[in-house]
């Protein structure tokens, strides 16, 4: 139950496998997760607060609770993707264009 060795093992893995780690970090899913991470950080709490009243009770069947978790996850990821595409990217381009002039 101790996590004391976990950082040491992760460091050894990182040192032993630099090529595979580079390939992993360049995977499109990992890259996209990095792109939407800030939007996910900003939006997830609001979505959780808005949907909290709809949360199934602890006595609800497991399939209902897992379904709700899946819906929440999809909403958070979808919202983060839209915010990244429609807000973050256009504003970043505008700012960089102004600096380039």
Buried (B, 14 or more C-beta within 10 A) or exposed (E): EEEEEEEEEEEEEEEEEEEEEEEEEEEEEEEEEEBBEEBBEBBBEEBEEEBEEEEBEEEEEEEEBEEBEEEBEEBBBEBBBEBBEEEBEEEEEEEEEEEEE
